[in-house]
Amino acid sequence: MNTPIQINPCANRRTILRLAGGMTLLSLAGFAHSKTEYPTKPIRFVVPAPPGGGTDVMTRQIGNALSTSLGWTVVVENIPGAGGNIGLDRVAKASKDGYTIAMGESSNLTVNQFLYKNIPFAIEKDLVPVSLIAKVPLVLLASGKGPHHSVADLVEASKRKPLTFASSGNGTLGHLAGELWKKTSGLDLLHVPYRGAAPAMTDLSGGHVDLFFASITAALASIQSGLVRALAVTTAKRTEVLPGIPTMAEAGYPDIEAAVIFGVVAPTGTPQEVVARLNQEINAGLKQVNLRRALLELGVIPESLGGSVESFASVLREERLKWGEVVKASGATVN
């Protein structure tokens, strides 16, 4: 005769509770994983500038790095206009899920808020920093056919007549660097804004303006061809791509230090874990040999590549403080 199996109801209850608890933990783990899984669809990467410029080139290189190393689908979209304000406004108003991000740069991340009277979003309130990409110094240029072979030559010439300095537009870093030099040196300089670096470079090479603070990225080809002459760079030390060109500090103007900031931002409210993941993968991408080499060839400062979310936020605060004062002193505005 078979002996009946005795079931201890208390033990059975404990077993059921343990199993139920385990299932609950598994369910919660699965739920947490599903909430933080990212990305599960294409990422829209907005360039608030026209195709072909430095911002566009860097955005596509970062997008390609993320696609190649991680298999992510990154769709680059150019939304130019109003100095980058239109594109960043679209991003600020996009879904706060990490699937819309933007590549900003100094003008639209740190200057426009002081320059434009009306901006449809608040840069510090509506967008959060994700990652610094790089800093690109400016280079002081003169015409390759002109008489100016050094910063001292320009200073001497300014004593005889006012000098004209070109920029890529009102409020660009090249414009503000010129205003800063004018303010700190007492030179007689007249600002001539252009619609982008290309027409400014054309007029400089033709001798129609005297000087131009341009980003190294925009100037390198014209320097190498001899159309323009590099006189000084706006970094604390000489750059790798133009090692023979002195710094503004070496030329006697240590206060003229400037670099164009390129960095990724997202709508405020984007989950912190998504921002952290983006920062992590962008930084990993910046360590890829091919991408790093390509960026260095564009003139970026090697030590500036990448960094934490917090360090990027700190850079933006410092830049806004510095250039906000220069905009106010210059009186420049854009309606």
Contacts in CASP RR format, 6 or more apart in sequence:
PFRMAT RR
TARGET T0000
AUTHOR 0000-0000-0000
METHOD contacts of the structure
MODEL  1
MNTPIQINPCANRRTILRLAGGMTLLSLAGFAHSKTEYPTKPIRFVVPAP
PGGGTDVMTRQIGNALSTSLGWTVVVENIPGAGGNIGLDRVAKASKDGYT
IAMGESSNLTVNQFLYKNIPFAIEKDLVPVSLIAKVPLVLLASGKGPHHS
VADLVEASKRKPLTFASSGNGTLGHLAGELWKKTSGLDLLHVPYRGAAPA
MTDLSGGHVDLFFASITAALASIQSGLVRALAVTTAKRTEVLPGIPTMAE
AGYPDIEAAVIFGVVAPTGTPQEVVARLNQEINAGLKQVNLRRALLELGV
IPESLGGSVESFASVLREERLKWGEVVKASGATVN
36 271 0 8 1.000
36 273 0 8 1.000
36 274 0 8 1.000
38 98 0 8 1.000
38 273 0 8 1.000
38 274 0 8 1.000
38 277 0 8 1.000
39 72 0 8 1.000
39 73 0 8 1.000
39 98 0 8 1.000
39 99 0 8 1.000
41 73 0 8 1.000
41 99 0 8 1.000
42 73 0 8 1.000
42 74 0 8 1.000
42 75 0 8 1.000
42 99 0 8 1.000
43 66 0 8 1.000
43 72 0 8 1.000
43 73 0 8 1.000
43 74 0 8 1.000
43 75 0 8 1.000
43 98 0 8 1.000
43 99 0 8 1.000
43 100 0 8 1.000
43 101 0 8 1.000
44 75 0 8 1.000
44 77 0 8 1.000
44 94 0 8 1.000
44 99 0 8 1.000
44 100 0 8 1.000
44 101 0 8 1.000
45 59 0 8 1.000
45 62 0 8 1.000
45 63 0 8 1.000
45 74 0 8 1.000
45 75 0 8 1.000
45 76 0 8 1.000
45 77 0 8 1.000
45 101 0 8 1.000
45 102 0 8 1.000
45 103 0 8 1.000
46 77 0 8 1.000
46 78 0 8 1.000
46 79 0 8 1.000
46 87 0 8 1.000
46 88 0 8 1.000
46 90 0 8 1.000
46 91 0 8 1.000
46 100 0 8 1.000
46 101 0 8 1.000
46 102 0 8 1.000
46 103 0 8 1.000
47 55 0 8 1.000
47 56 0 8 1.000
47 59 0 8 1.000
47 76 0 8 1.000
47 77 0 8 1.000
47 78 0 8 1.000
47 79 0 8 1.000
47 80 0 8 1.000
47 102 0 8 1.000
47 103 0 8 1.000
48 55 0 8 1.000
48 79 0 8 1.000
48 80 0 8 1.000
48 81 0 8 1.000
48 83 0 8 1.000
48 84 0 8 1.000
48 85 0 8 1.000
48 86 0 8 1.000
48 87 0 8 1.000
48 88 0 8 1.000
48 91 0 8 1.000
48 102 0 8 1.000
48 103 0 8 1.000
48 104 0 8 1.000
48 108 0 8 1.000
49 55 0 8 1.000
49 56 0 8 1.000
49 78 0 8 1.000
49 80 0 8 1.000
49 81 0 8 1.000
49 83 0 8 1.000
49 84 0 8 1.000
49 105 0 8 1.000
50 56 0 8 1.000
50 78 0 8 1.000
50 80 0 8 1.000
51 78 0 8 1.000
53 218 0 8 1.000
54 215 0 8 1.000
54 217 0 8 1.000
54 218 0 8 1.000
54 298 0 8 1.000
55 103 0 8 1.000
55 104 0 8 1.000
55 105 0 8 1.000
55 262 0 8 1.000
56 76 0 8 1.000
56 78 0 8 1.000
57 217 0 8 1.000
57 298 0 8 1.000
58 103 0 8 1.000
58 133 0 8 1.000
58 134 0 8 1.000
58 262 0 8 1.000
58 295 0 8 1.000
58 298 0 8 1.000
59 76 0 8 1.000
59 103 0 8 1.000
60 76 0 8 1.000
61 291 0 8 1.000
61 294 0 8 1.000
61 295 0 8 1.000
62 103 0 8 1.000
62 133 0 8 1.000
62 264 0 8 1.000
62 282 0 8 1.000
62 285 0 8 1.000
62 286 0 8 1.000
62 291 0 8 1.000
63 74 0 8 1.000
63 76 0 8 1.000
64 74 0 8 1.000
64 291 0 8 1.000
65 285 0 8 1.000
65 286 0 8 1.000
65 288 0 8 1.000
65 291 0 8 1.000
66 72 0 8 1.000
66 74 0 8 1.000
66 281 0 8 1.000
66 282 0 8 1.000
66 285 0 8 1.000
67 73 0 8 1.000
67 74 0 8 1.000
69 281 0 8 1.000
69 284 0 8 1.000
69 285 0 8 1.000
69 288 0 8 1.000
70 281 0 8 1.000
79 86 0 8 1.000
79 87 0 8 1.000
79 90 0 8 1.000
80 86 0 8 1.000
80 87 0 8 1.000
81 87 0 8 1.000
82 116 0 8 1.000
83 107 0 8 1.000
83 108 0 8 1.000
83 112 0 8 1.000
84 104 0 8 1.000
84 107 0 8 1.000
84 108 0 8 1.000
84 112 0 8 1.000
85 108 0 8 1.000
85 112 0 8 1.000
85 116 0 8 1.000
85 119 0 8 1.000
85 120 0 8 1.000
85 121 0 8 1.000
87 102 0 8 1.000
88 102 0 8 1.000
88 104 0 8 1.000
88 108 0 8 1.000
88 121 0 8 1.000
88 123 0 8 1.000
88 127 0 8 1.000
88 265 0 8 1.000
89 119 0 8 1.000
89 120 0 8 1.000
89 121 0 8 1.000
90 100 0 8 1.000
91 100 0 8 1.000
91 101 0 8 1.000
91 102 0 8 1.000
91 127 0 8 1.000
91 265 0 8 1.000
91 266 0 8 1.000
91 267 0 8 1.000
92 121 0 8 1.000
92 126 0 8 1.000
92 127 0 8 1.000
92 267 0 8 1.000
92 268 0 8 1.000
93 121 0 8 1.000
93 126 0 8 1.000
93 267 0 8 1.000
94 100 0 8 1.000
94 267 0 8 1.000
95 267 0 8 1.000
96 266 0 8 1.000
96 267 0 8 1.000
96 268 0 8 1.000
96 269 0 8 1.000
96 270 0 8 1.000
96 271 0 8 1.000
97 270 0 8 1.000
97 271 0 8 1.000
97 274 0 8 1.000
98 266 0 8 1.000
98 267 0 8 1.000
98 270 0 8 1.000
98 271 0 8 1.000
98 274 0 8 1.000
98 275 0 8 1.000
98 278 0 8 1.000
100 266 0 8 1.000
100 267 0 8 1.000
101 130 0 8 1.000
101 264 0 8 1.000
101 265 0 8 1.000
101 266 0 8 1.000
101 278 0 8 1.000
102 127 0 8 1.000
102 264 0 8 1.000
102 265 0 8 1.000
102 266 0 8 1.000
103 133 0 8 1.000
103 262 0 8 1.000
103 263 0 8 1.000
103 264 0 8 1.000
104 262 0 8 1.000
104 263 0 8 1.000
104 264 0 8 1.000
104 265 0 8 1.000
105 260 0 8 1.000
105 261 0 8 1.000
105 262 0 8 1.000
105 263 0 8 1.000
106 173 0 8 1.000
106 259 0 8 1.000
106 260 0 8 1.000
106 261 0 8 1.000
106 319 0 8 1.000
106 323 0 8 1.000
107 171 0 8 1.000
107 172 0 8 1.000
107 173 0 8 1.000
108 123 0 8 1.000
109 123 0 8 1.000
109 261 0 8 1.000
109 263 0 8 1.000
109 265 0 8 1.000
109 316 0 8 1.000
109 319 0 8 1.000
110 261 0 8 1.000
110 316 0 8 1.000
110 319 0 8 1.000
110 320 0 8 1.000
110 323 0 8 1.000
110 324 0 8 1.000
111 171 0 8 1.000
111 172 0 8 1.000
111 173 0 8 1.000
111 176 0 8 1.000
111 323 0 8 1.000
111 324 0 8 1.000
111 327 0 8 1.000
112 119 0 8 1.000
112 123 0 8 1.000
112 171 0 8 1.000
113 119 0 8 1.000
113 122 0 8 1.000
113 123 0 8 1.000
113 124 0 8 1.000
113 320 0 8 1.000
114 320 0 8 1.000
114 323 0 8 1.000
114 324 0 8 1.000
114 327 0 8 1.000
114 328 0 8 1.000
115 170 0 8 1.000
115 171 0 8 1.000
115 327 0 8 1.000
115 332 0 8 1.000
115 333 0 8 1.000
115 334 0 8 1.000
116 333 0 8 1.000
116 334 0 8 1.000
116 335 0 8 1.000
117 333 0 8 1.000
117 334 0 8 1.000
117 335 0 8 1.000
118 335 0 8 1.000
121 127 0 8 1.000
124 320 0 8 1.000
125 268 0 8 1.000
126 267 0 8 1.000
126 268 0 8 1.000
127 265 0 8 1.000
127 266 0 8 1.000
127 267 0 8 1.000
127 268 0 8 1.000
128 265 0 8 1.000
128 266 0 8 1.000
128 267 0 8 1.000
128 268 0 8 1.000
128 269 0 8 1.000
128 270 0 8 1.000
128 275 0 8 1.000
129 263 0 8 1.000
129 264 0 8 1.000
129 265 0 8 1.000
129 309 0 8 1.000
129 312 0 8 1.000
129 313 0 8 1.000
129 316 0 8 1.000
130 263 0 8 1.000
130 264 0 8 1.000
130 265 0 8 1.000
130 266 0 8 1.000
130 275 0 8 1.000
130 278 0 8 1.000
130 279 0 8 1.000
130 282 0 8 1.000
130 309 0 8 1.000
130 312 0 8 1.000
131 263 0 8 1.000
131 264 0 8 1.000
131 278 0 8 1.000
131 279 0 8 1.000
131 282 0 8 1.000
131 283 0 8 1.000
131 306 0 8 1.000
131 307 0 8 1.000
131 309 0 8 1.000
131 312 0 8 1.000
132 261 0 8 1.000
132 262 0 8 1.000
132 263 0 8 1.000
132 304 0 8 1.000
132 306 0 8 1.000
132 307 0 8 1.000
132 311 0 8 1.000
132 312 0 8 1.000
132 315 0 8 1.000
133 262 0 8 1.000
133 263 0 8 1.000
133 264 0 8 1.000
133 282 0 8 1.000
133 286 0 8 1.000
133 305 0 8 1.000
133 306 0 8 1.000
134 262 0 8 1.000
134 263 0 8 1.000
134 286 0 8 1.000
134 295 0 8 1.000
134 300 0 8 1.000
134 301 0 8 1.000
134 304 0 8 1.000
134 305 0 8 1.000
134 306 0 8 1.000
135 259 0 8 1.000
135 260 0 8 1.000
135 261 0 8 1.000
135 262 0 8 1.000
135 300 0 8 1.000
135 301 0 8 1.000
135 304 0 8 1.000
136 215 0 8 1.000
136 216 0 8 1.000
136 217 0 8 1.000
136 259 0 8 1.000
136 260 0 8 1.000
136 262 0 8 1.000
136 298 0 8 1.000
136 299 0 8 1.000
136 300 0 8 1.000
136 301 0 8 1.000
137 215 0 8 1.000
137 216 0 8 1.000
137 233 0 8 1.000
137 234 0 8 1.000
137 235 0 8 1.000
137 239 0 8 1.000
137 258 0 8 1.000
137 259 0 8 1.000
137 260 0 8 1.000
137 299 0 8 1.000
137 301 0 8 1.000
138 173 0 8 1.000
138 174 0 8 1.000
138 177 0 8 1.000
138 213 0 8 1.000
138 214 0 8 1.000
138 215 0 8 1.000
138 216 0 8 1.000
138 233 0 8 1.000
138 234 0 8 1.000
138 258 0 8 1.000
138 259 0 8 1.000
138 260 0 8 1.000
139 213 0 8 1.000
139 214 0 8 1.000
139 215 0 8 1.000
139 216 0 8 1.000
139 219 0 8 1.000
139 223 0 8 1.000
139 230 0 8 1.000
139 231 0 8 1.000
139 232 0 8 1.000
139 233 0 8 1.000
139 234 0 8 1.000
139 242 0 8 1.000
139 245 0 8 1.000
140 151 0 8 1.000
140 154 0 8 1.000
140 211 0 8 1.000
140 212 0 8 1.000
140 213 0 8 1.000
140 230 0 8 1.000
140 231 0 8 1.000
140 232 0 8 1.000
140 233 0 8 1.000
140 234 0 8 1.000
140 248 0 8 1.000
141 201 0 8 1.000
141 204 0 8 1.000
141 211 0 8 1.000
141 212 0 8 1.000
141 213 0 8 1.000
141 214 0 8 1.000
141 219 0 8 1.000
141 222 0 8 1.000
141 223 0 8 1.000
141 228 0 8 1.000
141 229 0 8 1.000
141 230 0 8 1.000
141 231 0 8 1.000
142 148 0 8 1.000
142 149 0 8 1.000
142 153 0 8 1.000
142 154 0 8 1.000
142 204 0 8 1.000
142 210 0 8 1.000
142 211 0 8 1.000
142 228 0 8 1.000
142 229 0 8 1.000
142 231 0 8 1.000
143 204 0 8 1.000
143 205 0 8 1.000
143 206 0 8 1.000
143 207 0 8 1.000
143 210 0 8 1.000
143 228 0 8 1.000
143 229 0 8 1.000
144 205 0 8 1.000
144 226 0 8 1.000
144 227 0 8 1.000
144 228 0 8 1.000
144 229 0 8 1.000
145 205 0 8 1.000
145 206 0 8 1.000
145 207 0 8 1.000
146 207 0 8 1.000
146 229 0 8 1.000
147 153 0 8 1.000
147 157 0 8 1.000
148 154 0 8 1.000
148 157 0 8 1.000
148 210 0 8 1.000
148 211 0 8 1.000
148 229 0 8 1.000
148 231 0 8 1.000
149 229 0 8 1.000
149 231 0 8 1.000
150 231 0 8 1.000
150 251 0 8 1.000
151 231 0 8 1.000
151 232 0 8 1.000
151 246 0 8 1.000
151 248 0 8 1.000
151 251 0 8 1.000
151 252 0 8 1.000
151 253 0 8 1.000
152 251 0 8 1.000
153 231 0 8 1.000
154 163 0 8 1.000
154 187 0 8 1.000
154 210 0 8 1.000
154 211 0 8 1.000
154 231 0 8 1.000
155 185 0 8 1.000
155 187 0 8 1.000
157 163 0 8 1.000
157 210 0 8 1.000
158 187 0 8 1.000
158 188 0 8 1.000
158 189 0 8 1.000
161 188 0 8 1.000
162 188 0 8 1.000
162 189 0 8 1.000
162 190 0 8 1.000
163 187 0 8 1.000
163 188 0 8 1.000
163 189 0 8 1.000
163 190 0 8 1.000
163 210 0 8 1.000
163 211 0 8 1.000
164 189 0 8 1.000
164 190 0 8 1.000
164 191 0 8 1.000
164 192 0 8 1.000
164 209 0 8 1.000
164 210 0 8 1.000
164 211 0 8 1.000
165 178 0 8 1.000
165 189 0 8 1.000
165 190 0 8 1.000
165 191 0 8 1.000
165 192 0 8 1.000
165 209 0 8 1.000
165 210 0 8 1.000
165 211 0 8 1.000
165 212 0 8 1.000
165 213 0 8 1.000
166 192 0 8 1.000
166 193 0 8 1.000
166 194 0 8 1.000
166 200 0 8 1.000
166 203 0 8 1.000
166 204 0 8 1.000
166 209 0 8 1.000
166 211 0 8 1.000
166 212 0 8 1.000
167 174 0 8 1.000
167 175 0 8 1.000
167 178 0 8 1.000
167 191 0 8 1.000
167 192 0 8 1.000
167 193 0 8 1.000
167 194 0 8 1.000
167 200 0 8 1.000
167 212 0 8 1.000
167 213 0 8 1.000
168 174 0 8 1.000
168 175 0 8 1.000
168 193 0 8 1.000
168 194 0 8 1.000
168 195 0 8 1.000
168 196 0 8 1.000
168 197 0 8 1.000
168 200 0 8 1.000
168 214 0 8 1.000
168 218 0 8 1.000
169 175 0 8 1.000
169 193 0 8 1.000
169 194 0 8 1.000
169 195 0 8 1.000
169 196 0 8 1.000
170 193 0 8 1.000
170 332 0 8 1.000
170 334 0 8 1.000
171 327 0 8 1.000
171 332 0 8 1.000
171 334 0 8 1.000
173 213 0 8 1.000
173 215 0 8 1.000
173 258 0 8 1.000
173 259 0 8 1.000
173 260 0 8 1.000
173 323 0 8 1.000
174 212 0 8 1.000
174 213 0 8 1.000
174 214 0 8 1.000
174 215 0 8 1.000
174 258 0 8 1.000
175 191 0 8 1.000
175 193 0 8 1.000
175 213 0 8 1.000
175 332 0 8 1.000
176 258 0 8 1.000
176 323 0 8 1.000
176 326 0 8 1.000
176 327 0 8 1.000
176 330 0 8 1.000
177 213 0 8 1.000
177 234 0 8 1.000
177 256 0 8 1.000
177 258 0 8 1.000
178 189 0 8 1.000
178 191 0 8 1.000
178 213 0 8 1.000
179 191 0 8 1.000
179 326 0 8 1.000
179 329 0 8 1.000
179 330 0 8 1.000
179 332 0 8 1.000
180 255 0 8 1.000
180 256 0 8 1.000
180 258 0 8 1.000
180 326 0 8 1.000
181 187 0 8 1.000
181 189 0 8 1.000
181 213 0 8 1.000
181 248 0 8 1.000
181 253 0 8 1.000
181 256 0 8 1.000
182 188 0 8 1.000
182 189 0 8 1.000
183 326 0 8 1.000
183 329 0 8 1.000
183 330 0 8 1.000
184 253 0 8 1.000
184 255 0 8 1.000
184 256 0 8 1.000
185 253 0 8 1.000
192 203 0 8 1.000
192 209 0 8 1.000
194 200 0 8 1.000
194 203 0 8 1.000
197 214 0 8 1.000
197 215 0 8 1.000
197 218 0 8 1.000
197 219 0 8 1.000
200 209 0 8 1.000
200 212 0 8 1.000
200 214 0 8 1.000
201 212 0 8 1.000
201 214 0 8 1.000
201 218 0 8 1.000
201 219 0 8 1.000
201 222 0 8 1.000
201 227 0 8 1.000
201 228 0 8 1.000
203 209 0 8 1.000
204 211 0 8 1.000
204 212 0 8 1.000
204 228 0 8 1.000
205 222 0 8 1.000
205 227 0 8 1.000
205 228 0 8 1.000
211 231 0 8 1.000
212 228 0 8 1.000
213 234 0 8 1.000
213 258 0 8 1.000
215 260 0 8 1.000
216 233 0 8 1.000
216 239 0 8 1.000
216 241 0 8 1.000
216 242 0 8 1.000
216 298 0 8 1.000
216 299 0 8 1.000
217 260 0 8 1.000
217 298 0 8 1.000
217 299 0 8 1.000
217 300 0 8 1.000
219 228 0 8 1.000
219 230 0 8 1.000
220 241 0 8 1.000
220 298 0 8 1.000
220 299 0 8 1.000
222 228 0 8 1.000
223 229 0 8 1.000
223 230 0 8 1.000
223 242 0 8 1.000
230 242 0 8 1.000
230 245 0 8 1.000
231 245 0 8 1.000
231 251 0 8 1.000
232 245 0 8 1.000
232 246 0 8 1.000
232 247 0 8 1.000
232 248 0 8 1.000
232 250 0 8 1.000
232 251 0 8 1.000
233 239 0 8 1.000
233 242 0 8 1.000
233 245 0 8 1.000
233 246 0 8 1.000
233 247 0 8 1.000
233 248 0 8 1.000
234 247 0 8 1.000
234 248 0 8 1.000
234 256 0 8 1.000
234 257 0 8 1.000
234 258 0 8 1.000
234 259 0 8 1.000
235 247 0 8 1.000
235 257 0 8 1.000
235 259 0 8 1.000
235 301 0 8 1.000
236 247 0 8 1.000
236 249 0 8 1.000
236 257 0 8 1.000
237 247 0 8 1.000
238 244 0 8 1.000
238 245 0 8 1.000
238 246 0 8 1.000
238 247 0 8 1.000
239 245 0 8 1.000
239 299 0 8 1.000
239 301 0 8 1.000
240 296 0 8 1.000
240 299 0 8 1.000
240 302 0 8 1.000
241 296 0 8 1.000
241 297 0 8 1.000
241 299 0 8 1.000
248 254 0 8 1.000
248 256 0 8 1.000
248 257 0 8 1.000
249 256 0 8 1.000
249 257 0 8 1.000
259 301 0 8 1.000
259 304 0 8 1.000
261 315 0 8 1.000
261 316 0 8 1.000
261 319 0 8 1.000
263 312 0 8 1.000
264 278 0 8 1.000
264 282 0 8 1.000
266 274 0 8 1.000
266 275 0 8 1.000
266 278 0 8 1.000
275 309 0 8 1.000
276 309 0 8 1.000
279 307 0 8 1.000
279 308 0 8 1.000
279 309 0 8 1.000
282 306 0 8 1.000
283 306 0 8 1.000
283 307 0 8 1.000
285 291 0 8 1.000
286 292 0 8 1.000
286 295 0 8 1.000
286 305 0 8 1.000
286 306 0 8 1.000
292 305 0 8 1.000
295 305 0 8 1.000
296 302 0 8 1.000
306 312 0 8 1.000
END
